Amino acid sequence: LAACIPFVTLAVAMPLLPTLASLAATGPVSFQLAAAPLLGIERFLYGYIYHFPESFKRVCDGPLKPLRDFENGEYWQVAKHLGVIIKVFQFGVIGYDLAVRRSVSIAEPCLLCPGLALAGLGQLLNSATFNAIGAKGVYYGSQLGYEVPWATGFPYNIGVGDPQYWGVVLCVWGMYLMVAPTRDVRSSHFTVAWLETFWYVASMKLLESSETGGAVLRMLGLKAKKPK
């Protein structure tokens, strides 16, 4: 049953991508309804790999075997390529929102400068995470049974959990600030930034949380209960 999670999510989200433009044309609410699941599909994929690594391996040995064989049998490489493919949804929503739905113009300096700083800090956290644990660590190598060195240096020594995810959130907010027509973060201009924040926090606190996420999955009967 757990192996169906990424495929069900894909089946729901895929039809939304080609219709995103027509939905957005009818109003901001329609765009939000399309954008929300498209931005969340990546989070569900990674949550599935995190909580059900053995199930993911079986999928790699079955329907995804050609992709695994292409990568010399490395499960984490399959996870990486799936992540890259699914980035199309994230980049597609953000690109469409910023470049097609609105006329883009550089924000006033009081928004542009913080935006540049946030985007730069976000990229720093992201690249530092890859430097610290490598692509194998980023793409769930540890969960999939590979040896990944335990990192204690930057960015894992700044007291912030999941620095790469916070890096993405900061980068997205930075991008939207750089072209913001208003300082009001409650405006519709920042809808996608808020959606991205929601999904990444959901990943950190639920979808990729051993404690909270594991408890929910056990409650739903999708994961074996812990022995007393």
N, C-alpha and C positions, 0 to 999 in steps of 0.2 A: 504493500500500500504506500509506504514512504517513497518508493521509487517513482511513483506516479506524480509526485508533487511538482518537479520542474516541468514535466511535459504538460500537465494540466495548466500550469501558470502560463507556459508558452502558448498553449492553445487559446487561452483567454486573451492574452496580450497581442498576439500577432495580428489579428484582424483590426486592431485599433490603430496600428501604425499607418497604413495607407489612408485611413479615414481621418487622421488627425487634423488635416487642413480643413476639411469640410465641417468637422465638429467645431473647430475654433471659429469658423466664420459665423456660426450661429450665436456665439456669445462666450464670455469668459467662463461661465459655469460648465458649458459643454467641453471646453478645452481642459479644464481642471479634471473633469470626469475621465477624460482620455489620458491625461498626463499622469495621474496618480498611479494607476496600475502599471503603466509603462516604466515609470521610475522605480517601481517596487519589484519588478521581476528579477532583477539582479540580486536583490537582497534575499528573496526566497530561494534562489539557486544556491547562494552561499550558505544560507541557513540549513538547507538540505545536506550539503556536503559536510558541514560542521557537525551536525547531529547524527547523520547516517552515513559515515564514510564507507562502511562495508557495503551498504546498499548502492552507493555511488560506484564503488568498484565493480559490482555486478553489472551495473548499467554500462560501464566502460568495457566490460568483457562481452557484453551483448550488443545492443543497438549502436553503441559508440566505439565498437572494436576497431573499425577502420581508422578512426581518429587516434586511438591509443596505439595502434600498430605504426601509424605515421610518426608518432613521437617515441618510438622504441620502447613501448610498453609502460611509459611513465604516467601514472595516474594524475599526478599534480600538473603535468603538462596539458592533460585533457581539461582539467579545471581551469587552467590559464586560458586556453583557447576558447572555451565556452564563455569565460568572463569577457574576453575581448569581443566576441561576437555579440554578446548581450549589451555591451557598451553602446552599440548602435541605438538602442532604445533611449539610453540616457542622453547621449550626444544629440540624438535626433530631436528629442523634446526641447533641450536647452537651445540648440541651434535654431530650431523653428521658432521658439518663443522670442529669441533675441533678434534674429535676422529677418524673419518673415512676418510675424504677427505685429511687429511694431517698427517704426522708423528709428534706427539706432543713431544716437548722438552721444558724444562724450559728456559725462556729467560735470557739474561745477566742481571746482577744486576741493571743496570741503567734503565731497563724496568720492571724487576720483582718487585722491591720495589715500584715504583709508581702504578703498577698494583695491588699489595696487598693493598696499601693505598686506591685506588679508590674502589676496591671491598668491603673493610671493611666499608668505608664511605657510600657506596650504601646500604649495608645491615643495617647499623645503621639508615639511613633515612627510610628505608622500615619498620623495626621493630618499630621505634619510631612512625610512622604514625599509625600502628595498635594499639599501646599502647595508642595513643592520642584519636582516634575516634572509635576504635574497628572494628571488621570485619563488623558490620552492617553499619558503616559509610563508610568504604572502598568500600563495594559492594552496594553503591547507596541507602542506607536506607533512606536518607533524601529525595531523588527524588521519592522514592517509598512510601512515606507517613509515615515513622517511625520517632520517635523522636531521633535525634542524637545530643549529646551535642556539642556546639560550642567550638572548641579547640583554645586556644591562646598560649599554651606553646610549647615547642620543639616538632616537627620541624617546627611548624607554626609561630615561632617568629624569624626566621632567614632571613626573607626578600626574600624567594624563594617560588614562587608559585608551587603547585603540587610537594611537596617534595618526595612523594613516586615514582612518575614517573621519577624524576631526579635520585632517588636512583637506579632504575632499569638501567637507562642509564649508570650511573657511574659503576655499578656492571658489566655490559656487557663489557664495555671498559676495566675494570680492568682484567677481565678474558682473554681477547684477548691480553692485554699487557703482562700478565704473561707468555704467550707462544709465544710471537711475535718473528719472525726470523729477523725482521728489525725495525728500528726506524721510517721508513717512513709510516705515517698513511694513505697515499694515495695508499699504496700497496693493492693487492687483499686480503691479510690476514685479513684486517679490513673491508671487504665488509659488513659482517653481522652486525658488530658494527655500521657502518654508516646507514644501513637499519633500525636497531632498533632505532637509534637516530631520523631518519626521521619520523618513525611511532609515536613515543612518542611525538615528537614536534607537529606533525599533530594532535594528540589527544588533546594536551593542547591548541593549537591555533585555531583548527577548529572543530574536531569531538566531543569534549567535551567543546566547548566554547559557552556559551549562546549568546554572542554578534556576533562573526564572524560566527560560525556554524549555529546559529539560522537565521542569515540574509541569508545565502546560502540556507538553507532549505525553507525559505519563498520565496526566488526567484525561487526555483524549484517547488513551490506549494505543498511541503510536510508538511508545517507547516502554521498555520493560521497567517495572518499578524497582527502586533501589531495595536491596535486601536489608532487612532490619537487623 
